[in-house]
């Protein structure tokens, strides 16, 4: 089988498995009462099954298993790194599925997020080619800089925990987190499959391909008006896995920052505002940009299209811009765009988001 045919087979198979798993799992969760109900901090209008990120995780897992039955040559230590990713993701999904059922405290979730990240990091201290940490950083006008192992481990911990929370924050509208994550998967696949970073990494490219396929199987159920939501189990699984995929075959942090820069910068902005107002950083509220755009008069699909379009444009920039300096300039433009949107929203009246508990008067 050619590499292209292998990629097509895995994409179609993982998509079909994800679609089937979501259907079966949603019926089971509804029977168990694992559902999300409309409320002041929710925008869904109906009772829907929650925690369906577990279906994406299982489909991704099956896809990886099938890929190992195909005739492909893998890089040294690749299998160990994939196994570490699976173990960490399994911890995230299991704990956050419990959170979807009983609402764990932010501190408890943070501890488990850190433990999942340490699964990825700690093996590096047992050998040079083991585990995954951010030991090299590409700095514009400076070049590649080696980072001491201790600092690299701390940076990786912050990166992975941050990615989990960013994706959880952005999972506030039907299809939003899934669409942005799918865009990131497409960009990562193109980058690794065609070797835009220097050397093609076919087997590494299969990972974002299969994660994207799992998302494609999920989106028909999650698009507005959603029949299911991924819950913390899904959002944090996507954040964790995307974070790992950005470092598993060589650091691609700059590329991910461009693709996911809009929700990342929005998350940082909201977090700073929470801390300045005396709230907890991980406190759930309706201050995020996607909620503010809803209050400004956009509907859910329009907001999702805006966010996904911005991610796609800057994802294309990450693939096409030739230098670190040009990518940094694109990131600055992205930050300016966010500030421009915030300025525009400040000059336009926002209306209350209506839920069944808040009918229009």
C-alpha positions in Angstrom: 0.0 0.0 0.0 1.2 3.5 -0.8 1.4 6.1 1.9 -1.5 8.0 0.4 -3.7 5.0 0.3 -2.8 4.1 3.9 -3.8 7.7 5.0 -7.1 7.5 3.2 -8.0 4.1 4.7 -7.2 5.2 8.2 -9.1 8.5 7.8 -12.2 6.8 6.5 -12.1 4.0 9.0 -11.5 6.3 12.0 -14.3 8.7 10.9 -16.8 5.8 10.6 -15.8 4.4 14.0 -16.1 7.8 15.6 -19.5 8.4 14.1 -20.8 5.0 15.3 -19.2 5.4 18.8 -20.8 8.8 19.3 -24.2 7.4 18.3 -24.0 4.4 20.7 -22.3 6.2 23.5 -24.8 9.1 23.5 -27.7 6.7 23.9 -26.0 5.1 26.8 -25.1 8.3 28.5 -28.7 9.6 28.2 -29.9 6.4 29.8 -27.4 7.0 32.7 -28.4 10.6 33.1 -25.1 12.0 32.0 -26.6 15.0 30.3 -26.1 18.8 30.0 -29.1 20.9 30.9 -29.8 24.5 29.8 -28.8 27.1 32.4 -27.3 30.6 33.1 -23.8 29.4 32.1 -25.0 27.4 29.1 -26.1 28.3 25.6 -27.6 25.0 24.7 -31.4 25.1 24.4 -32.1 21.4 25.0 -31.0 18.6 27.3 -28.1 16.8 25.5 -25.8 14.0 26.3 -22.4 15.2 27.6 -18.9 13.7 27.9 -19.0 12.4 24.3 -15.3 13.2 24.0 -14.8 9.6 25.2 -16.1 8.4 21.8 -13.5 10.5 20.0 -10.8 9.1 22.2 -11.8 5.5 21.6 -12.0 6.1 17.8 -8.6 7.7 17.9 -7.3 4.7 19.9 -8.7 2.2 17.4 -7.2 4.1 14.5 -3.8 4.0 16.1 -4.2 0.3 16.7 -5.1 -0.3 13.1 -2.2 1.8 11.9 0.2 -0.6 13.6 -1.2 -3.5 11.5 -0.2 -1.7 8.3 3.3 -1.9 6.6 4.8 1.4 7.7 8.3 2.2 9.0 8.4 4.1 12.2 11.0 6.4 13.8 13.1 5.3 16.8 11.2 5.6 20.1 8.0 6.6 18.2 6.0 3.7 19.7 7.1 4.6 23.3 6.1 8.2 22.7 2.7 7.2 21.3 2.1 4.9 24.2 2.9 7.8 26.6 0.5 10.0 24.8 -2.3 7.3 25.0 -1.7 6.8 28.7 -1.8 10.5 29.4 -4.9 11.0 27.2 -6.6 8.1 29.0 -6.0 9.7 32.3 -7.4 13.0 31.1 -10.5 11.4 29.5 -11.3 9.2 32.6 -10.9 12.0 35.1 -12.8 14.6 33.1 -15.6 12.1 32.4 -16.0 12.0 36.1 -16.0 15.8 36.1 -18.7 15.8 33.5 -20.8 13.6 35.8 -20.2 15.2 39.3 -18.3 18.6 38.7 -14.9 18.3 40.2 -13.3 21.4 41.7 -10.9 23.4 39.5 -8.0 22.5 41.8 -8.6 18.7 41.5 -8.8 19.0 37.8 -5.6 20.9 37.7 -3.8 18.3 39.7 -4.9 15.5 37.3 -4.0 17.7 34.3 -0.5 18.1 35.7 -0.2 14.3 36.3 -1.2 13.5 32.7 1.4 16.0 31.5 4.1 14.5 33.7 3.4 11.1 32.1 4.8 12.7 28.9 7.7 14.6 30.6 9.2 12.4 33.3 10.6 9.6 31.1 12.9 12.2 29.6 14.9 12.1 32.8 15.6 8.4 32.2 17.2 8.9 28.8 17.9 11.4 26.1 15.5 10.0 23.5 12.7 9.2 26.0 9.7 11.2 26.9 8.9 14.6 25.3 10.0 18.0 26.4 10.6 21.4 24.8 14.4 21.3 24.8 14.9 23.5 21.7 13.2 26.8 20.9 13.3 28.7 17.6 13.7 32.4 18.5 13.3 35.0 15.7 16.6 36.8 14.8 18.4 34.4 17.2 18.0 30.9 15.9 17.6 27.6 17.7 18.3 27.8 21.4 18.8 24.8 23.7 16.9 24.9 26.9 18.1 23.3 30.2 16.2 20.1 30.9 14.6 21.4 34.1 13.3 24.5 32.5 12.3 22.5 29.4 10.2 20.2 31.7 8.5 23.1 33.4 7.8 24.8 30.0 6.3 21.5 28.7 4.1 21.2 31.8 2.8 24.7 31.4 2.2 24.1 27.6 0.2 20.9 28.0 -1.9 22.1 31.0 -2.4 25.4 29.2 -3.6 23.7 26.0 -6.1 21.6 27.9 -7.6 24.6 29.6 -7.6 26.7 26.4 -9.6 24.0 24.5 -12.0 23.7 27.5 -12.6 27.4 27.6 -13.3 27.6 23.8 -15.8 24.7 24.1 -18.6 27.1 24.7 -20.6 26.9 21.5 -21.9 24.0 19.4 -19.1 22.8 17.1 -16.6 25.5 18.1 -13.9 23.5 19.9 -14.3 20.6 17.4 -14.0 22.9 14.3 -10.9 24.7 15.6 -9.2 21.5 16.6 -10.0 20.0 13.2 -8.3 23.0 11.6 -5.2 22.4 13.8 -5.2 18.7 12.8 -5.3 19.6 9.1 -2.4 22.0 9.4 -0.3 19.5 11.4 -1.0 16.8 8.9 0.0 18.9 5.9 3.2 20.0 7.8 4.4 16.6 8.7 3.1 14.6 5.7 4.8 16.8 3.1 7.8 17.6 5.4 7.4 21.4 5.3 9.6 21.5 8.4 12.4 19.9 6.5 11.8 16.1 6.5 8.5 14.2 5.8 7.3 12.3 8.9 4.6 10.0 7.5 3.9 7.9 10.6 3.8 11.1 12.7 1.4 12.7 10.2 -1.0 9.8 10.8 -1.7 11.0 14.3 -3.2 14.4 13.5 -4.9 12.6 10.5 -6.7 10.1 12.8 -7.4 12.7 15.5 -9.0 14.9 12.8 -11.0 11.9 11.5 -12.3 11.3 15.0 -13.4 14.9 15.1 -15.1 14.6 11.7 -17.2 11.7 13.0 -18.2 13.7 16.0 -19.1 17.1 14.4 -22.4 16.0 12.7 -23.8 15.4 16.2 -22.2 18.5 17.7 -23.1 21.1 15.1 -25.8 23.6 16.0 -28.3 22.7 17.3 -26.2 20.0 19.0 -27.4 16.6 19.9 -24.4 15.9 22.1 -21.5 17.9 23.6 -18.0 16.7 24.1 -17.8 17.9 27.7 -14.6 18.4 29.6 -13.6 14.8 28.7 -13.5 15.8 25.0 -12.2 19.4 25.2 -9.3 18.5 27.4 -8.6 15.3 25.5 -8.3 17.5 22.3 -6.1 20.1 24.1 -3.8 17.5 25.6 -3.4 15.5 22.4 -2.9 18.6 20.2 -0.3 19.8 22.8 1.5 16.5 22.6 1.3 16.3 18.8 3.0 19.7 18.6 6.1 18.3 20.2 6.1 14.5 19.4 8.1 14.8 16.2 10.0 18.0 16.8 8.6 21.2 18.3 5.8 22.9 16.2 4.8 25.3 18.9 4.9 28.4 16.6 2.6 26.7 14.1 0.1 25.7 16.8 0.2 29.2 18.3 -0.8 30.6 14.9 -3.6 28.1 14.4 -5.0 28.3 17.9 -3.7 31.8 18.6 -7.1 33.4 18.7 -8.6 31.2 21.5 -5.2 31.1 23.3 -5.0 34.9 23.4 -8.6 35.2 24.3 -8.1 32.8 27.2 -5.1 34.7 28.4 -7.1 38.0 28.2 -10.0 36.6 30.1 -7.8 34.9 32.7 -6.0 38.2 33.4 -9.3 40.0 33.8 -10.5 37.3 36.2 -7.4 37.6 38.4 -7.6 41.4 38.3 -11.3 41.2 39.5 -10.4 38.7 42.3 -11.9 35.7 40.6 -10.3 32.3 40.2 -8.4 31.8 36.9 -10.4 28.7 36.0 -13.8 30.1 37.1 -16.5 29.4 34.5 -18.2 32.5 33.2 -19.5 34.1 29.9 -16.7 36.6 29.3 -15.0 34.7 26.5 -15.0 36.3 23.0 -17.4 33.7 21.5 -20.0 34.5 24.2 -19.5 38.3 23.7 -20.0 37.8 19.9 -23.3 36.0 20.7 -24.4 38.9 22.8 -23.4 41.3 20.0 -26.0 39.7 17.8 -24.2 36.9 15.9 -25.6 33.4 16.0 -23.7 30.2 17.0 -22.8 29.0 13.5 -21.6 32.5 12.5 -19.3 32.7 15.5 -18.0 29.2 14.8 -17.3 30.1 11.2 -15.5 33.3 12.3 -13.3 31.5 14.7 -12.6 28.7 12.3 -11.9 31.0 9.4 -9.4 33.0 11.5 -7.7 29.7 12.5 -7.6 28.5 8.9 -6.1 31.8 7.6 -3.4 31.9 10.2 -2.8 28.1 9.9 -2.2 28.7 6.2 0.2 31.4 7.2 2.0 29.0 9.4 2.5 26.6 6.5 3.4 29.2 3.9 5.5 31.8 5.7 9.2 31.0 5.2 10.9 32.4 8.2 10.5 32.6 12.0 10.4 36.4 11.8 7.5 36.4 9.4 5.6 33.9 11.6 6.2 36.1 14.6 4.8 39.1 12.6 1.7 37.0 11.8 1.3 36.3 15.5 1.5 40.0 16.2 -1.2 40.6 13.6 -3.3 38.0 15.2 -3.0 39.7 18.6 -3.9 43.1 17.0 -6.9 41.4 15.4 -8.1 40.2 18.8 -7.7 43.7 20.3 -9.6 45.1 17.4 -12.5 42.8 17.9 -12.5 43.5 21.7 -12.5 47.3 20.9 -15.4 46.8 18.4 -17.4 44.8 21.0 -16.8 47.5 23.6 -18.4 50.1 21.2 -21.5 47.9 20.5 -24.2 47.1 23.0 -24.4 43.5 24.0 -27.7 41.8 24.7 -28.3 38.9 27.1 -28.0 35.4 25.8 -31.4 33.8 26.1 -31.9 30.4 27.6 -35.1 28.5 28.5 -34.6 29.9 32.1 -34.4 33.4 30.7 -37.2 33.8 28.2 -37.5 36.9 26.1 -39.7 39.5 27.8 
